[in-house]
Amino acid sequence: MDELVERVDDQDRVLGVVTRRQAVREGWLHRVAVTVCRDERGRILVHRRSDQLSRYPGLYEVEAGGAVHAGESYEQAAARELAEELGLHVLPRLLFTFLNRSGQSPHWLAVHEAVTPDTVTADPDEVAWHGWLTEPELRSALPGWRFTPDSHEVFGRYLAFRAVRL
């Protein structure tokens, strides 16, 4: 069965419940929650998506996450996705949301951050490889590795957000 998500408007107000497949096919706004994971040394977790995934197989990501299910908060979805994809049981902190028009379909994207243990138990159906990169290493990797469209957008906004807050 396809995931049920909330269709939202351009102000992130709920309009109704639809399937994720329908939201993507019709280009309807819905919600997605992602988390940028850092370890205690400040390195960022990067992973390569499994080759059998329907969306962006084999591409790298700076963030982990997915669709917010109907009735879920952004934070609940981010925590659920971290547990499902990476075996991490932490409470991510919401940093910001924005209307994201890059990628497969438009969506409201909530970006979280979590300081996590550097021991990750990735789900092999979701994650083919993962590793920890410093910010300079990640900046060098972004132009050469094949990253998802969301990764470029999220990482740029994440760095800008951190620059203002630090």
C-alpha positions in Angstrom: 0.0 0.0 0.0 1.2 3.5 -0.8 2.0 5.9 2.0 -0.8 8.4 3.0 0.4 12.0 3.2 -1.3 15.3 3.7 -1.8 17.5 0.7 -0.9 21.0 1.7 -1.1 24.5 0.2 1.6 27.1 -0.4 1.3 28.1 3.3 1.7 24.5 4.5 -1.9 24.2 5.6 -3.6 20.8 5.2 -6.0 20.4 2.4 -6.7 16.7 2.7 -5.1 13.2 2.7 -3.9 11.6 -0.5 -1.4 8.9 -1.4 2.2 9.9 -1.9 2.1 8.4 -5.4 -0.9 10.7 -6.2 0.8 13.8 -4.7 4.0 13.2 -6.8 2.0 12.3 -10.0 -0.2 15.4 -9.7 2.5 17.7 -8.5 0.6 18.5 -5.3 2.4 19.9 -2.4 2.9 17.5 0.5 5.4 17.3 3.4 8.9 15.8 3.6 11.1 15.7 6.7 14.9 15.3 6.5 17.8 15.3 9.0 21.4 16.3 8.6 23.3 14.1 11.0 26.5 15.2 12.6 28.8 13.1 14.8 30.4 14.5 18.0 33.4 15.6 15.9 31.2 17.7 13.6 31.5 15.4 10.6 28.4 15.0 8.4 26.9 11.7 7.5 26.6 11.1 3.8 25.1 8.0 2.3 24.5 6.5 -1.2 20.9 5.4 -1.9 20.3 1.7 -2.7 20.2 0.9 -6.4 16.8 -0.7 -6.1 15.0 2.4 -4.8 12.5 4.0 -7.1 13.5 7.6 -6.4 17.1 8.5 -7.2 18.7 5.0 -7.1 22.4 5.1 -6.4 22.7 8.8 -5.8 24.3 10.3 -2.7 22.5 12.3 0.0 23.5 14.7 2.7 20.3 14.2 4.6 18.2 11.2 5.6 14.4 11.3 5.5 11.2 10.9 3.6 7.5 11.7 3.4 5.6 12.9 6.5 2.7 10.5 7.0 -0.8 11.8 7.5 -1.2 12.8 11.1 2.5 12.9 11.8 4.5 16.0 12.7 7.7 16.9 10.9 9.7 15.9 14.0 8.0 12.6 14.3 8.6 11.8 10.7 12.2 12.8 10.9 12.8 10.5 13.9 10.9 7.6 12.3 13.0 7.9 9.1 16.3 8.0 11.0 15.3 4.8 12.8 14.1 3.1 9.6 17.0 4.1 7.3 19.9 4.3 9.6 19.0 2.5 12.9 19.4 5.8 14.8 17.1 6.5 17.7 17.5 10.2 18.4 15.3 13.2 18.5 16.2 15.5 15.7 15.9 19.3 16.1 13.8 21.2 13.6 15.9 24.0 12.1 13.7 25.4 9.3 11.1 24.6 6.6 10.9 25.8 3.0 8.9 25.2 -0.1 11.2 23.0 -2.2 10.6 22.8 -6.0 13.7 20.8 -6.8 13.5 17.1 -7.2 10.7 14.9 -8.3 7.8 17.0 -7.2 7.2 20.1 -5.1 7.0 19.7 -1.4 7.4 21.5 1.9 10.8 20.3 3.3 11.5 20.4 7.0 15.3 20.3 7.7 16.4 18.9 11.0 19.7 18.4 12.7 20.8 15.6 15.0 24.1 14.8 16.7 24.3 11.1 16.5 26.7 8.3 17.4 29.0 7.5 14.6 27.9 3.9 14.7 25.1 3.6 12.1 23.1 0.4 11.3 21.9 1.3 7.8 19.0 -0.6 6.2 20.6 -2.2 3.1 17.3 -1.9 1.2 17.6 1.9 1.6 21.4 2.6 2.0 24.1 1.1 -0.1 27.0 2.9 1.6 27.5 5.6 4.3 30.4 7.5 5.6 31.3 10.6 7.7 32.8 13.7 5.9 34.1 17.0 7.2 32.4 20.1 5.8 35.4 20.7 3.5 35.4 17.1 2.3 31.7 17.4 1.6 32.1 20.7 -0.3 34.7 18.9 -2.5 32.4 15.9 -3.0 29.3 17.8 -4.0 30.4 18.8 -7.5 31.9 15.4 -8.4 29.7 12.8 -6.8 26.1 12.3 -8.0 23.9 13.8 -5.3 20.1 14.1 -5.2 18.7 17.5 -6.1 17.5 17.9 -2.5 21.0 17.4 -1.2 22.4 20.4 -3.0 19.5 22.6 -1.9 19.4 21.3 1.7 23.2 21.6 2.3 23.4 25.2 0.9 20.5 26.3 3.1 21.8 24.3 6.1 25.2 26.1 5.9 23.5 29.5 5.5 21.3 28.7 8.5 24.3 27.6 10.6 26.3 30.7 9.6 23.6 33.0 10.9 23.2 31.0 14.2 26.8 30.5 15.1 
